Amino acid sequence: MSDPYHQNVGRYTTYRLFHSRLIIGPVLTPYLLGKGLNYTQILTLQGIAAVSVVVFEIPTGAVAD
């Protein structure tokens, strides 16, 4: 039996590989549907993520300048 920590490291590495190439979007929706979420919940989560990027990245860029 494999250690769960090592499994998560492999999964995270795969996630980062696909996330940086923007492939995660088309894969994420069927995955979340399989987890029991509906389209409204998925789009709400993606909307919160998009707003979070704007809210947290713009001030960080302003401080860096």
C-alpha positions as CSV (number, residue, x, y, z in Angstrom):
1,M,0.0,0.0,0.0
2,S,1.4,3.4,-1.0
3,D,1.7,6.3,1.4
4,P,-1.2,8.9,0.8
5,Y,1.3,11.7,1.1
6,H,3.3,10.5,-2.0
7,Q,0.0,10.0,-3.9
8,N,-0.9,13.6,-3.2
9,V,2.5,14.9,-4.3
10,G,2.0,13.1,-7.6
11,R,-1.5,14.5,-8.0
12,Y,-0.4,18.0,-7.2
13,T,2.4,17.9,-9.7
14,T,0.0,16.7,-12.4
15,Y,-2.5,19.4,-11.3
16,R,0.2,22.2,-11.6
17,L,1.3,20.9,-15.0
18,F,-2.2,21.1,-16.4
19,H,-3.3,24.2,-14.5
20,S,-0.4,26.3,-15.9
21,R,-1.4,25.3,-19.4
22,L,-5.1,26.3,-18.8
23,I,-6.2,22.7,-19.5
24,I,-7.8,22.4,-16.1
25,G,-11.0,24.2,-17.1
26,P,-12.5,21.6,-19.4
27,V,-11.5,18.8,-17.0
28,L,-12.7,20.5,-13.8
29,T,-16.3,20.8,-14.8
30,P,-16.9,17.0,-15.4
31,Y,-14.9,16.3,-12.3
32,L,-17.1,18.5,-10.2
33,L,-20.2,17.1,-11.8
34,G,-19.0,13.7,-10.8
35,K,-18.6,14.9,-7.2
36,G,-22.3,15.9,-7.1
37,L,-22.2,19.6,-7.8
38,N,-24.6,21.1,-10.3
39,Y,-23.8,23.7,-13.0
40,T,-24.9,26.6,-10.9
41,Q,-22.6,25.6,-8.0
42,I,-19.7,25.1,-10.4
43,L,-20.1,28.4,-12.0
44,T,-20.5,30.1,-8.7
45,L,-17.2,28.6,-7.5
46,Q,-15.5,29.6,-10.8
47,G,-16.9,33.1,-10.4
48,I,-15.6,33.4,-6.8
49,A,-12.2,32.2,-8.0
50,A,-12.1,34.8,-10.8
51,V,-13.1,37.6,-8.5
52,S,-10.5,36.5,-6.0
53,V,-7.8,36.7,-8.6
54,V,-8.7,40.3,-9.4
55,V,-9.0,41.3,-5.8
56,F,-5.8,39.8,-4.6
57,E,-3.5,40.1,-7.7
58,I,-4.1,43.8,-8.5
59,P,-3.1,45.1,-5.1
60,T,-0.1,42.8,-5.1
61,G,1.0,44.2,-8.4
62,A,0.5,47.8,-7.2
63,V,2.6,47.1,-4.1
64,A,5.4,45.5,-6.2
65,D,5.6,48.6,-8.4
